[in-house]
Every structure is written in structure tokens, then in C-alpha cells.
């Protein structure tokens, strides 16, 4: 399982230069065995950027259907 974070500051989006894949990506990585995905997301940001972050509530309810999979 991977956990990525979109970090938005004052009119800025945090991205990192990925050393192996190249290009710019949002911070993230693999959750450790047994690690909660939310904790993994916070840990990965700290490891990759040095910034301590807090997670905000989701913008959409859990399980909200993606338009491509919603019934018509």
C-alpha cells in the first residue's frame, strides 16, 4: 500500500523531485507492515520534506463514487 499527500500552502503545492523515477511527485511512499495509512502519510511527508504536517478531513465522504464508476 502506498500513501501520498497533497500539501497546499499559501498559493503553493508541495512536490518533491523523485530520485529514482525522475520528475516531480507529491510526497509519499509505502506504509510499513501494520502501519495505519494515515500515520504513514504523515511519516512520509516528514521523511521526504522535513515538514511536520497534520491531515485535514476528507473533502468527500469515504466511498464516494468516482464519476467513471457511478451508475447512470
Predicted model as a PDB file, atoms N, CA, C, CB and O in Angstrom, pLDDT in the B-factor column:
MODEL        1                                                                  
ATOM      1  N   UNK A   1       0.839  -1.160   0.000  1.00 60.00           N  
ATOM      2  CA  UNK A   1       0.000   0.000   0.000  1.00 60.00           C  
ATOM      3  C   UNK A   1       0.891   1.232   0.000  1.00 60.00           C  
ATOM      4  CB  UNK A   1      -0.958  -0.007   1.204  1.00 60.00           C  
ATOM      5  O   UNK A   1       1.891   1.290   0.716  1.00 60.00           O  
ATOM      6  N   UNK A   2       0.523   2.203  -0.799  1.00 61.00           N  
ATOM      7  CA  UNK A   2       1.245   3.464  -0.801  1.00 61.00           C  
ATOM      8  C   UNK A   2       0.341   4.574  -0.284  1.00 61.00           C  
ATOM      9  CB  UNK A   2       1.764   3.798  -2.214  1.00 61.00           C  
ATOM     10  O   UNK A   2      -0.884   4.495  -0.376  1.00 61.00           O  
ATOM     11  N   UNK A   3       0.966   5.600   0.256  1.00 65.00           N  
ATOM     12  CA  UNK A   3       0.250   6.746   0.795  1.00 65.00           C  
ATOM     13  C   UNK A   3       0.897   8.001   0.255  1.00 65.00           C  
ATOM     14  CB  UNK A   3       0.248   6.740   2.351  1.00 65.00           C  
ATOM     15  O   UNK A   3       2.088   8.226   0.471  1.00 65.00           O  
ATOM     16  N   UNK A   4       0.148   8.807  -0.431  1.00 63.00           N  
ATOM     17  CA  UNK A   4       0.651  10.067  -0.960  1.00 63.00           C  
ATOM     18  C   UNK A   4      -0.116  11.211  -0.324  1.00 63.00           C  
ATOM     19  CB  UNK A   4       0.531  10.114  -2.504  1.00 63.00           C  
ATOM     20  O   UNK A   4      -1.254  11.049   0.116  1.00 63.00           O  
ATOM     21  N   UNK A   5       0.531  12.377  -0.282  1.00 63.00           N  
ATOM     22  CA  UNK A   5      -0.070  13.549   0.331  1.00 63.00           C  
ATOM     23  C   UNK A   5      -0.019  14.718  -0.632  1.00 63.00           C  
ATOM     24  CB  UNK A   5       0.638  13.901   1.644  1.00 63.00           C  
ATOM     25  O   UNK A   5       0.986  14.937  -1.309  1.00 63.00           O  
ATOM     26  N   UNK A   6      -1.100  15.460  -0.689  1.00 73.00           N  
ATOM     27  CA  UNK A   6      -1.118  16.722  -1.411  1.00 73.00           C  
ATOM     28  C   UNK A   6      -1.037  17.803  -0.344  1.00 73.00           C  
ATOM     29  CB  UNK A   6      -2.413  16.877  -2.327  1.00 73.00           C  
ATOM     30  O   UNK A   6      -1.936  17.931   0.488  1.00 73.00           O  
ATOM     31  N   UNK A   7       0.039  18.578  -0.368  1.00 67.00           N  
ATOM     32  CA  UNK A   7       0.271  19.597   0.644  1.00 67.00           C  
ATOM     33  C   UNK A   7       0.118  20.949  -0.022  1.00 67.00           C  
ATOM     34  CB  UNK A   7       1.679  19.446   1.304  1.00 67.00           C  
ATOM     35  O   UNK A   7       0.838  21.286  -0.962  1.00 67.00           O  
ATOM     36  N   UNK A   8      -0.826  21.708   0.479  1.00 68.00           N  
ATOM     37  CA  UNK A   8      -1.095  23.013  -0.103  1.00 68.00           C  
ATOM     38  C   UNK A   8      -0.804  24.073   0.942  1.00 68.00           C  
ATOM     39  CB  UNK A   8      -2.560  23.115  -0.610  1.00 68.00           C  
ATOM     40  O   UNK A   8      -1.402  24.081   2.018  1.00 68.00           O  
ATOM     41  N   UNK A   9       0.118  24.964   0.619  1.00 70.00           N  
ATOM     42  CA  UNK A   9       0.416  26.097   1.485  1.00 70.00           C  
ATOM     43  C   UNK A   9      -0.212  27.336   0.897  1.00 70.00           C  
ATOM     44  CB  UNK A   9       1.938  26.284   1.666  1.00 70.00           C  
ATOM     45  O   UNK A   9      -1.161  27.251   0.117  1.00 70.00           O  
ATOM     46  N   UNK A  10       0.302  28.461   1.258  1.00 71.00           N  
ATOM     47  CA  UNK A  10      -0.219  29.720   0.738  1.00 71.00           C  
ATOM     48  C   UNK A  10       0.111  29.816  -0.748  1.00 71.00           C  
ATOM     49  CB  UNK A  10       0.368  30.934   1.517  1.00 71.00           C  
ATOM     50  O   UNK A  10       1.215  30.199  -1.137  1.00 71.00           O  
ATOM     51  N   UNK A  11      -0.876  29.458  -1.564  1.00 71.00           N  
ATOM     52  CA  UNK A  11      -0.756  29.505  -3.025  1.00 71.00           C  
ATOM     53  C   UNK A  11       0.396  28.657  -3.563  1.00 71.00           C  
ATOM     54  CB  UNK A  11      -0.574  30.932  -3.473  1.00 71.00           C  
ATOM     55  O   UNK A  11       0.951  28.963  -4.618  1.00 71.00           O  
ATOM     56  N   UNK A  12       0.757  27.597  -2.847  1.00 74.00           N  
ATOM     57  CA  UNK A  12       1.844  26.726  -3.301  1.00 74.00           C  
ATOM     58  C   UNK A  12       1.448  25.271  -3.097  1.00 74.00           C  
ATOM     59  CB  UNK A  12       3.163  27.041  -2.547  1.00 74.00           C  
ATOM     60  O   UNK A  12       0.701  24.943  -2.175  1.00 74.00           O  
ATOM     61  N   UNK A  13       1.951  24.415  -3.955  1.00 73.00           N  
ATOM     62  CA  UNK A  13       1.753  22.981  -3.850  1.00 73.00           C  
ATOM     63  C   UNK A  13       3.116  22.349  -3.618  1.00 73.00           C  
ATOM     64  CB  UNK A  13       1.058  22.399  -5.128  1.00 73.00           C  
ATOM     65  O   UNK A  13       4.063  22.630  -4.352  1.00 73.00           O  
ATOM     66  N   UNK A  14       3.221  21.504  -2.612  1.00 78.00           N  
ATOM     67  CA  UNK A  14       4.499  20.867  -2.296  1.00 78.00           C  
ATOM     68  C   UNK A  14       4.704  19.639  -3.185  1.00 78.00           C  
ATOM     69  CB  UNK A  14       4.557  20.469  -0.797  1.00 78.00           C  
ATOM     70  O   UNK A  14       3.871  18.732  -3.193  1.00 78.00           O  
ATOM     71  N   UNK A  15       5.796  19.611  -3.923  1.00 77.00           N  
ATOM     72  CA  UNK A  15       6.195  18.447  -4.700  1.00 77.00           C  
ATOM     73  C   UNK A  15       7.666  18.179  -4.416  1.00 77.00           C  
ATOM     74  CB  UNK A  15       5.939  18.662  -6.231  1.00 77.00           C  
ATOM     75  O   UNK A  15       8.395  19.073  -3.985  1.00 77.00           O  
ATOM     76  N   UNK A  16       8.099  16.946  -4.661  1.00 80.00           N  
ATOM     77  CA  UNK A  16       9.500  16.592  -4.494  1.00 80.00           C  
ATOM     78  C   UNK A  16      10.035  16.058  -5.811  1.00 80.00           C  
ATOM     79  CB  UNK A  16       9.682  15.552  -3.361  1.00 80.00           C  
ATOM     80  O   UNK A  16       9.274  15.568  -6.646  1.00 80.00           O  
ATOM     81  N   UNK A  17      11.334  16.151  -5.994  1.00 82.00           N  
ATOM     82  CA  UNK A  17      11.991  15.541  -7.147  1.00 82.00           C  
ATOM     83  C   UNK A  17      12.257  14.093  -6.774  1.00 82.00           C  
ATOM     84  CB  UNK A  17      13.326  16.298  -7.542  1.00 82.00           C  
ATOM     85  O   UNK A  17      13.025  13.820  -5.851  1.00 82.00           O  
ATOM     86  N   UNK A  18      11.633  13.168  -7.481  1.00 76.00           N  
ATOM     87  CA  UNK A  18      11.790  11.745  -7.151  1.00 76.00           C  
ATOM     88  C   UNK A  18      13.130  11.257  -7.683  1.00 76.00           C  
ATOM     89  CB  UNK A  18      10.619  10.895  -7.742  1.00 76.00           C  
ATOM     90  O   UNK A  18      13.383  11.335  -8.885  1.00 76.00           O  
ATOM     91  N   UNK A  19      14.006  10.744  -6.785  1.00 76.00           N  
ATOM     92  CA  UNK A  19      15.354  10.376  -7.216  1.00 76.00           C  
ATOM     93  C   UNK A  19      15.418   9.191  -8.175  1.00 76.00           C  
ATOM     94  CB  UNK A  19      16.177  10.071  -6.024  1.00 76.00           C  
ATOM     95  O   UNK A  19      16.301   9.139  -9.030  1.00 76.00           O  
ATOM     96  N   UNK A  20      14.505   8.249  -8.046  1.00 80.00           N  
ATOM     97  CA  UNK A  20      14.560   7.048  -8.885  1.00 80.00           C  
ATOM     98  C   UNK A  20      13.695   7.173 -10.134  1.00 80.00           C  
ATOM     99  CB  UNK A  20      14.123   5.835  -8.085  1.00 80.00           C  
ATOM    100  O   UNK A  20      14.121   6.794 -11.225  1.00 80.00           O  
ATOM    101  N   UNK A  21      12.489   7.701  -9.980  1.00 78.00           N  
ATOM    102  CA  UNK A  21      11.562   7.793 -11.107  1.00 78.00           C  
ATOM    103  C   UNK A  21      11.769   9.044 -11.941  1.00 78.00           C  
ATOM    104  CB  UNK A  21      10.146   7.756 -10.609  1.00 78.00           C  
ATOM    105  O   UNK A  21      11.354   9.102 -13.099  1.00 78.00           O  
ATOM    106  N   UNK A  22      12.415  10.050 -11.348  1.00 79.00           N  
ATOM    107  CA  UNK A  22      12.573  11.319 -12.044  1.00 79.00           C  
ATOM    108  C   UNK A  22      11.253  12.065 -12.054  1.00 79.00           C  
ATOM    109  CB  UNK A  22      13.081  11.099 -13.480  1.00 79.00           C  
ATOM    110  O   UNK A  22      10.194  11.473 -11.842  1.00 79.00           O  
ATOM    111  N   UNK A  23      11.316  13.334 -12.294  1.00 83.00           N  
ATOM    112  CA  UNK A  23      10.101  14.140 -12.325  1.00 83.00           C  
ATOM    113  C   UNK A  23       9.656  14.547 -10.940  1.00 83.00           C  
ATOM    114  CB  UNK A  23       8.992  13.388 -13.011  1.00 83.00           C  
ATOM    115  O   UNK A  23      10.210  14.108  -9.932  1.00 83.00           O  
ATOM    116  N   UNK A  24       8.654  15.388 -10.911  1.00 82.00           N  
ATOM    117  CA  UNK A  24       8.142  15.897  -9.654  1.00 82.00           C  
ATOM    118  C   UNK A  24       6.885  15.136  -9.253  1.00 82.00           C  
ATOM    119  CB  UNK A  24       7.853  17.400  -9.758  1.00 82.00           C  
ATOM    120  O   UNK A  24       5.992  14.911 -10.070  1.00 82.00           O  
ATOM    121  N   UNK A  25       6.829  14.747  -7.999  1.00 82.00           N  
ATOM    122  CA  UNK A  25       5.699  13.993  -7.461  1.00 82.00           C  
ATOM    123  C   UNK A  25       5.326  14.566  -6.112  1.00 82.00           C  
ATOM    124  CB  UNK A  25       6.030  12.485  -7.343  1.00 82.00           C  
ATOM    125  O   UNK A  25       6.133  15.250  -5.484  1.00 82.00           O  
ATOM    126  N   UNK A  26       4.108  14.296  -5.657  1.00 82.00           N  
ATOM    127  CA  UNK A  26       3.741  14.662  -4.293  1.00 82.00           C  
ATOM    128  C   UNK A  26       4.462  13.698  -3.350  1.00 82.00           C  
ATOM    129  CB  UNK A  26       2.175  14.616  -4.080  1.00 82.00           C  
ATOM    130  O   UNK A  26       4.741  12.564  -3.739  1.00 82.00           O  
ATOM    131  N   UNK A  27       4.772  14.123  -2.113  1.00 85.00           N  
ATOM    132  CA  UNK A  27       5.447  13.229  -1.177  1.00 85.00           C  
ATOM    133  C   UNK A  27       4.591  12.010  -0.862  1.00 85.00           C  
ATOM    134  CB  UNK A  27       5.791  13.972   0.110  1.00 85.00           C  
ATOM    135  O   UNK A  27       3.365  12.101  -0.801  1.00 85.00           O  
ATOM    136  N   UNK A  28       5.237  10.883  -0.666  1.00 84.00           N  
ATOM    137  CA  UNK A  28       4.507   9.668  -0.318  1.00 84.00           C  
ATOM    138  C   UNK A  28       5.397   8.464  -0.392  1.00 84.00           C  
ATOM    139  CB  UNK A  28       3.315   9.480  -1.224  1.00 84.00           C  
ATOM    140  O   UNK A  28       6.571   8.565  -0.748  1.00 84.00           O  
ATOM    141  N   UNK A  29       4.846   7.329  -0.058  1.00 85.00           N  
ATOM    142  CA  UNK A  29       5.620   6.096  -0.106  1.00 85.00           C  
ATOM    143  C   UNK A  29       4.822   4.946   0.471  1.00 85.00           C  
ATOM    144  CB  UNK A  29       6.939   6.254   0.646  1.00 85.00           C  
ATOM    145  O   UNK A  29       3.607   5.040   0.650  1.00 85.00           O  
ATOM    146  N   UNK A  30       5.517   3.867   0.758  1.00 88.00           N  
ATOM    147  CA  UNK A  30       4.869   2.647   1.224  1.00 88.00           C  
ATOM    148  C   UNK A  30       4.618   2.682   2.721  1.00 88.00           C  
ATOM    149  CB  UNK A  30       5.711   1.439   0.870  1.00 88.00           C  
ATOM    150  O   UNK A  30       5.456   3.147   3.493  1.00 88.00           O  
ATOM    151  N   UNK A  31       3.453   2.185   3.122  1.00 91.00           N  
ATOM    152  CA  UNK A  31       3.148   2.009   4.545  1.00 91.00           C  
ATOM    153  C   UNK A  31       3.909   0.783   5.038  1.00 91.00           C  
ATOM    154  CB  UNK A  31       1.598   1.853   4.792  1.00 91.00           C  
ATOM    155  O   UNK A  31       4.016  -0.222   4.335  1.00 91.00           O  
ATOM    156  N   UNK A  32       4.433   0.883   6.252  1.00 93.00           N  
ATOM    157  CA  UNK A  32       5.111  -0.255   6.874  1.00 93.00           C  
ATOM    158  C   UNK A  32       4.056  -1.300   7.248  1.00 93.00           C  
ATOM    159  CB  UNK A  32       5.935   0.193   8.136  1.00 93.00           C  
ATOM    160  O   UNK A  32       2.879  -0.971   7.390  1.00 93.00           O  
ATOM    161  N   UNK A  33       4.477  -2.553   7.406  1.00 94.00           N  
ATOM    162  CA  UNK A  33       3.564  -3.611   7.789  1.00 94.00           C  
ATOM    163  C   UNK A  33       2.868  -3.248   9.097  1.00 94.00           C  
ATOM    164  CB  UNK A  33       4.309  -4.949   7.922  1.00 94.00           C  
ATOM    165  O   UNK A  33       3.525  -2.968  10.100  1.00 94.00           O  
ATOM    166  N   UNK A  34       1.544  -3.253   9.080  1.00 95.00           N  
ATOM    167  CA  UNK A  34       0.762  -2.946  10.262  1.00 95.00           C  
ATOM    168  C   UNK A  34       0.596  -1.465  10.550  1.00 95.00           C  
ATOM    169  CB  UNK A  34       1.377  -3.588  11.423  1.00 95.00           C  
ATOM    170  O   UNK A  34      -0.090  -1.098  11.504  1.00 95.00           O  
ATOM    171  N   UNK A  35       1.207  -0.611   9.748  1.00 93.00           N  
ATOM    172  CA  UNK A  35       1.117   0.834   9.974  1.00 93.00           C  
ATOM    173  C   UNK A  35      -0.187   1.378   9.406  1.00 93.00           C  
ATOM    174  CB  UNK A  35       2.321   1.563   9.340  1.00 93.00           C  
ATOM    175  O   UNK A  35      -0.592   1.012   8.303  1.00 93.00           O  
ATOM    176  N   UNK A  36      -0.836   2.245  10.158  1.00 91.00           N  
ATOM    177  CA  UNK A  36      -2.051   2.893   9.690  1.00 91.00           C  
ATOM    178  C   UNK A  36      -1.710   3.777   8.488  1.00 91.00           C  
ATOM    179  CB  UNK A  36      -2.714   3.727  10.828  1.00 91.00           C  
ATOM    180  O   UNK A  36      -0.722   4.509   8.547  1.00 91.00           O  
ATOM    181  N   UNK A  37      -2.482   3.738   7.409  1.00 87.00           N  
ATOM    182  CA  UNK A  37      -2.178   4.539   6.221  1.00 87.00           C  
ATOM    183  C   UNK A  37      -2.093   6.043   6.505  1.00 87.00           C  
ATOM    184  CB  UNK A  37      -3.224   4.290   5.167  1.00 87.00           C  
ATOM    185  O   UNK A  37      -1.287   6.740   5.889  1.00 87.00           O  
ATOM    186  N   UNK A  38      -2.910   6.545   7.423  1.00 87.00           N  
ATOM    187  CA  UNK A  38      -2.851   7.969   7.753  1.00 87.00           C  
ATOM    188  C   UNK A  38      -1.541   8.312   8.454  1.00 87.00           C  
ATOM    189  CB  UNK A  38      -4.041   8.365   8.637  1.00 87.00           C  
ATOM    190  O   UNK A  38      -0.943   9.354   8.187  1.00 87.00           O  
ATOM    191  N   UNK A  39      -1.097   7.432   9.352  1.00 91.00           N  
ATOM    192  CA  UNK A  39       0.191   7.640  10.017  1.00 91.00           C  
ATOM    193  C   UNK A  39       1.327   7.558   9.000  1.00 91.00           C  
ATOM    194  CB  UNK A  39       0.400   6.600  11.144  1.00 91.00           C  
ATOM    195  O   UNK A  39       2.295   8.314   9.085  1.00 91.00           O  
ATOM    196  N   UNK A  40       1.210   6.643   8.043  1.00 91.00           N  
ATOM    197  CA  UNK A  40       2.239   6.503   7.013  1.00 91.00           C  
ATOM    198  C   UNK A  40       2.333   7.761   6.165  1.00 91.00           C  
ATOM    199  CB  UNK A  40       1.947   5.292   6.124  1.00 91.00           C  
ATOM    200  O   UNK A  40       3.431   8.190   5.807  1.00 91.00           O  
ATOM    201  N   UNK A  41       1.206   8.346   5.846  1.00 87.00           N  
ATOM    202  CA  UNK A  41       1.200   9.561   5.032  1.00 87.00           C  
ATOM    203  C   UNK A  41       1.939  10.688   5.749  1.00 87.00           C  
ATOM    204  CB  UNK A  41      -0.245   9.989   4.711  1.00 87.00           C  
ATOM    205  O   UNK A  41       2.749  11.385   5.139  1.00 87.00           O  
ATOM    206  N   UNK A  42       1.663  10.868   7.040  1.00 90.00           N  
ATOM    207  CA  UNK A  42       2.329  11.920   7.819  1.00 90.00           C  
ATOM    208  C   UNK A  42       3.830  11.624   7.924  1.00 90.00           C  
ATOM    209  CB  UNK A  42       1.698  12.035   9.240  1.00 90.00           C  
ATOM    210  O   UNK A  42       4.651  12.528   7.765  1.00 90.00           O  
ATOM    211  N   UNK A  43       4.188  10.371   8.189  1.00 92.00           N  
ATOM    212  CA  UNK A  43       5.598   9.978   8.299  1.00 92.00           C  
ATOM    213  C   UNK A  43       6.352  10.222   7.002  1.00 92.00           C  
ATOM    214  CB  UNK A  43       5.710   8.509   8.691  1.00 92.00           C  
ATOM    215  O   UNK A  43       7.467  10.743   7.015  1.00 92.00           O  
ATOM    216  N   UNK A  44       5.748   9.848   5.887  1.00 89.00           N  
ATOM    217  CA  UNK A  44       6.421  10.010   4.596  1.00 89.00           C  
ATOM    218  C   UNK A  44       6.699  11.478   4.292  1.00 89.00           C  
ATOM    219  CB  UNK A  44       5.577   9.400   3.477  1.00 89.00           C  
ATOM    220  O   UNK A  44       7.762  11.809   3.766  1.00 89.00           O  
ATOM    221  N   UNK A  45       5.762  12.357   4.616  1.00 88.00           N  
ATOM    222  CA  UNK A  45       5.990  13.781   4.378  1.00 88.00           C  
ATOM    223  C   UNK A  45       7.175  14.258   5.214  1.00 88.00           C  
ATOM    224  CB  UNK A  45       4.719  14.608   4.712  1.00 88.00           C  
ATOM    225  O   UNK A  45       8.037  14.979   4.710  1.00 88.00           O  
ATOM    226  N   UNK A  46       7.227  13.867   6.476  1.00 91.00           N  
ATOM    227  CA  UNK A  46       8.334  14.278   7.336  1.00 91.00           C  
ATOM    228  C   UNK A  46       9.655  13.753   6.795  1.00 91.00           C  
ATOM    229  CB  UNK A  46       8.116  13.783   8.774  1.00 91.00           C  
ATOM    230  O   UNK A  46      10.637  14.493   6.735  1.00 91.00           O  
ATOM    231  N   UNK A  47       9.691  12.477   6.398  1.00 90.00           N  
ATOM    232  CA  UNK A  47      10.925  11.886   5.875  1.00 90.00           C  
ATOM    233  C   UNK A  47      11.392  12.564   4.594  1.00 90.00           C  
ATOM    234  CB  UNK A  47      10.725  10.404   5.622  1.00 90.00           C  
ATOM    235  O   UNK A  47      12.588  12.785   4.404  1.00 90.00           O  
ATOM    236  N   UNK A  48      10.452  12.893   3.719  1.00 87.00           N  
ATOM    237  CA  UNK A  48      10.836  13.391   2.392  1.00 87.00           C  
ATOM    238  C   UNK A  48      10.983  14.905   2.315  1.00 87.00           C  
ATOM    239  CB  UNK A  48       9.825  12.953   1.383  1.00 87.00           C  
ATOM    240  O   UNK A  48      11.672  15.414   1.431  1.00 87.00           O  
ATOM    241  N   UNK A  49      10.344  15.630   3.231  1.00 87.00           N  
ATOM    242  CA  UNK A  49      10.406  17.092   3.137  1.00 87.00           C  
ATOM    243  C   UNK A  49      10.968  17.762   4.382  1.00 87.00           C  
ATOM    244  CB  UNK A  49       9.039  17.637   2.867  1.00 87.00           C  
ATOM    245  O   UNK A  49      11.415  18.908   4.317  1.00 87.00           O  
ATOM    246  N   UNK A  50      10.953  17.062   5.519  1.00 90.00           N  
ATOM    247  CA  UNK A  50      11.363  17.664   6.772  1.00 90.00           C  
ATOM    248  C   UNK A  50      10.267  18.486   7.431  1.00 90.00           C  
ATOM    249  CB  UNK A  50      12.557  18.518   6.546  1.00 90.00           C  
ATOM    250  O   UNK A  50      10.495  19.098   8.475  1.00 90.00           O  
ATOM    251  N   UNK A  51       9.082  18.508   6.835  1.00 86.00           N  
ATOM    252  CA  UNK A  51       7.963  19.284   7.374  1.00 86.00           C  
ATOM    253  C   UNK A  51       7.017  18.389   8.157  1.00 86.00           C  
ATOM    254  CB  UNK A  51       7.203  19.995   6.245  1.00 86.00           C  
ATOM    255  O   UNK A  51       6.679  17.287   7.724  1.00 86.00           O  
ATOM    256  N   UNK A  52       6.595  18.879   9.318  1.00 90.00           N  
ATOM    257  CA  UNK A  52       5.561  18.192  10.096  1.00 90.00           C  
ATOM    258  C   UNK A  52       4.211  18.693   9.598  1.00 90.00           C  
ATOM    259  CB  UNK A  52       5.732  18.442  11.650  1.00 90.00           C  
ATOM    260  O   UNK A  52       3.991  19.898   9.477  1.00 90.00           O  
ATOM    261  N   UNK A  53       3.314  17.760   9.312  1.00 87.00           N  
ATOM    262  CA  UNK A  53       2.004  18.125   8.775  1.00 87.00           C  
ATOM    263  C   UNK A  53       0.904  17.493   9.614  1.00 87.00           C  
ATOM    264  CB  UNK A  53       1.874  17.689   7.299  1.00 87.00           C  
ATOM    265  O   UNK A  53       1.153  16.577  10.398  1.00 87.00           O  
ATOM    266  N   UNK A  54      -0.305  17.987   9.441  1.00 85.00           N  
ATOM    267  CA  UNK A  54      -1.486  17.357  10.016  1.00 85.00           C  
ATOM    268  C   UNK A  54      -2.462  17.124   8.876  1.00 85.00           C  
ATOM    269  CB  UNK A  54      -2.126  18.237  11.157  1.00 85.00           C  
ATOM    270  O   UNK A  54      -2.531  17.904   7.926  1.00 85.00           O  
ATOM    271  N   UNK A  55      -3.200  16.057   8.986  1.00 85.00           N  
ATOM    272  CA  UNK A  55      -4.159  15.715   7.945  1.00 85.00           C  
ATOM    273  C   UNK A  55      -5.476  16.439   8.192  1.00 85.00           C  
ATOM    274  CB  UNK A  55      -4.381  14.191   7.887  1.00 85.00           C  
ATOM    275  O   UNK A  55      -5.916  16.587   9.332  1.00 85.00           O  
ATOM    276  N   UNK A  56      -6.087  16.881   7.119  1.00 81.00           N  
ATOM    277  CA  UNK A  56      -7.400  17.506   7.184  1.00 81.00           C  
ATOM    278  C   UNK A  56      -8.466  16.455   6.896  1.00 81.00           C  
ATOM    279  CB  UNK A  56      -7.504  18.689   6.184  1.00 81.00           C  
ATOM    280  O   UNK A  56      -8.161  15.412   6.317  1.00 81.00           O  
ATOM    281  N   UNK A  57      -9.705  16.712   7.289  1.00 80.00           N  
ATOM    282  CA  UNK A  57     -10.771  15.757   6.964  1.00 80.00           C  
ATOM    283  C   UNK A  57     -10.914  15.618   5.443  1.00 80.00           C  
ATOM    284  CB  UNK A  57     -12.119  16.208   7.594  1.00 80.00           C  
ATOM    285  O   UNK A  57     -10.612  16.556   4.705  1.00 80.00           O  
ATOM    286  N   UNK A  58     -11.369  14.462   4.979  1.00 74.00           N  
ATOM    287  CA  UNK A  58     -11.573  14.277   3.535  1.00 74.00           C  
ATOM    288  C   UNK A  58     -12.577  15.292   2.987  1.00 74.00           C  
ATOM    289  CB  UNK A  58     -12.060  12.845   3.240  1.00 74.00           C  
ATOM    290  O   UNK A  58     -13.498  15.715   3.686  1.00 74.00           O  
ATOM    291  N   UNK A  59     -12.381  15.671   1.734  1.00 73.00           N  
ATOM    292  CA  UNK A  59     -13.305  16.594   1.088  1.00 73.00           C  
ATOM    293  C   UNK A  59     -14.599  15.900   0.682  1.00 73.00           C  
ATOM    294  CB  UNK A  59     -12.651  17.223  -0.129  1.00 73.00           C  
ATOM    295  O   UNK A  59     -15.656  16.528   0.621  1.00 73.00           O  
ATOM    296  N   UNK A  60     -14.509  14.607   0.406  1.00 69.00           N  
ATOM    297  CA  UNK A  60     -15.682  13.823   0.002  1.00 69.00           C  
ATOM    298  C   UNK A  60     -15.856  12.675   0.975  1.00 69.00           C  
ATOM    299  CB  UNK A  60     -15.539  13.292  -1.459  1.00 69.00           C  
ATOM    300  O   UNK A  60     -14.876  12.217   1.564  1.00 69.00           O  
ATOM    301  N   UNK A  61     -17.073  12.200   1.158  1.00 70.00           N  
ATOM    302  CA  UNK A  61     -17.280  11.071   2.067  1.00 70.00           C  
ATOM    303  C   UNK A  61     -16.557   9.820   1.578  1.00 70.00           C  
ATOM    304  CB  UNK A  61     -18.773  10.784   2.220  1.00 70.00           C  
ATOM    305  O   UNK A  61     -16.379   9.625   0.376  1.00 70.00           O  
ATOM    306  N   UNK A  62     -16.144   8.977   2.519  1.00 70.00           N  
ATOM    307  CA  UNK A  62     -15.473   7.728   2.165  1.00 70.00           C  
ATOM    308  C   UNK A  62     -16.371   6.895   1.267  1.00 70.00           C  
ATOM    309  CB  UNK A  62     -15.087   6.934   3.427  1.00 70.00           C  
ATOM    310  O   UNK A  62     -17.568   6.768   1.522  1.00 70.00           O  
ATOM    311  N   UNK A  63     -15.792   6.328   0.218  1.00 70.00           N  
ATOM    312  CA  UNK A  63     -16.562   5.517  -0.710  1.00 70.00           C  
ATOM    313  C   UNK A  63     -17.320   6.320  -1.747  1.00 70.00           C  
ATOM    314  CB  UNK A  63     -17.514   4.676   0.043  1.00 70.00           C  
ATOM    315  O   UNK A  63     -18.083   5.755  -2.531  1.00 70.00           O  
ATOM    316  N   UNK A  64     -17.122   7.641  -1.765  1.00 70.00           N  
ATOM    317  CA  UNK A  64     -17.807   8.475  -2.751  1.00 70.00           C  
ATOM    318  C   UNK A  64     -17.466   7.959  -4.137  1.00 70.00           C  
ATOM    319  CB  UNK A  64     -17.409   9.977  -2.601  1.00 70.00           C  
ATOM    320  O   UNK A  64     -16.287   7.797  -4.454  1.00 70.00           O  
ATOM    321  N   UNK A  65     -18.462   7.696  -4.974  1.00 70.00           N  
ATOM    322  CA  UNK A  65     -18.163   7.080  -6.281  1.00 70.00           C  
ATOM    323  C   UNK A  65     -17.432   8.038  -7.232  1.00 70.00           C  
ATOM    324  CB  UNK A  65     -19.459   6.602  -6.940  1.00 70.00           C  
ATOM    325  O   UNK A  65     -17.762   9.219  -7.341  1.00 70.00           O  
ATOM    326  N   UNK A  66     -16.453   7.490  -7.896  1.00 65.00           N  
ATOM    327  CA  UNK A  66     -15.768   8.221  -8.957  1.00 65.00           C  
ATOM    328  C   UNK A  66     -16.739   8.317 -10.130  1.00 65.00           C  
ATOM    329  CB  UNK A  66     -14.413   7.515  -9.378  1.00 65.00           C  
ATOM    330  O   UNK A  66     -17.460   7.359 -10.405  1.00 65.00           O  
ATOM    331  N   UNK A  67     -16.773   9.467 -10.835  1.00 67.00           N  
ATOM    332  CA  UNK A  67     -17.722   9.608 -11.952  1.00 67.00           C  
ATOM    333  C   UNK A  67     -17.656   8.490 -12.989  1.00 67.00           C  
ATOM    334  CB  UNK A  67     -17.483  10.909 -12.638  1.00 67.00           C  
ATOM    335  O   UNK A  67     -18.665   8.156 -13.612  1.00 67.00           O  
ATOM    336  N   UNK A  68     -16.471   7.914 -13.175  1.00 68.00           N  
ATOM    337  CA  UNK A  68     -16.336   6.858 -14.192  1.00 68.00           C  
ATOM    338  C   UNK A  68     -16.998   5.564 -13.736  1.00 68.00           C  
ATOM    339  CB  UNK A  68     -14.855   6.601 -14.507  1.00 68.00           C  
ATOM    340  O   UNK A  68     -17.316   4.712 -14.565  1.00 68.00           O  
ATOM    341  N   UNK A  69     -17.214   5.401 -12.414  1.00 65.00           N  
ATOM    342  CA  UNK A  69     -17.799   4.155 -11.937  1.00 65.00           C  
ATOM    343  C   UNK A  69     -19.216   4.318 -11.415  1.00 65.00           C  
ATOM    344  CB  UNK A  69     -16.941   3.574 -10.863  1.00 65.00           C  
ATOM    345  O   UNK A  69     -19.868   3.332 -11.070  1.00 65.00           O  
ATOM    346  N   UNK A  70     -19.699   5.549 -11.354  1.00 58.00           N  
ATOM    347  CA  UNK A  70     -21.058   5.789 -10.853  1.00 58.00           C  
ATOM    348  C   UNK A  70     -22.097   5.309 -11.848  1.00 58.00           C  
ATOM    349  CB  UNK A  70     -21.270   7.275 -10.556  1.00 58.00           C  
ATOM    350  O   UNK A  70     -21.900   5.392 -13.060  1.00 58.00           O  
ATOM    351  N   UNK A  71     -23.191   4.812 -11.332  1.00 58.00           N  
ATOM    352  CA  UNK A  71     -24.291   4.362 -12.202  1.00 58.00           C  
ATOM    353  C   UNK A  71     -24.956   5.570 -12.835  1.00 58.00           C  
ATOM    354  CB  UNK A  71     -25.335   3.522 -11.405  1.00 58.00           C  
ATOM    355  O   UNK A  71     -25.039   6.637 -12.227  1.00 58.00           O  
ATOM    356  N   UNK A  72     -25.422   5.395 -14.048  1.00 50.00           N  
ATOM    357  CA  UNK A  72     -26.086   6.491 -14.758  1.00 50.00           C  
ATOM    358  C   UNK A  72     -27.573   6.411 -14.520  1.00 50.00           C  
ATOM    359  CB  UNK A  72     -25.779   6.448 -16.269  1.00 50.00           C  
ATOM    360  O   UNK A  72     -28.325   7.243 -15.029  1.00 50.00           O  
TER     361      UNK A  72                                                      
ENDMDL                                                                          
END                                                                             
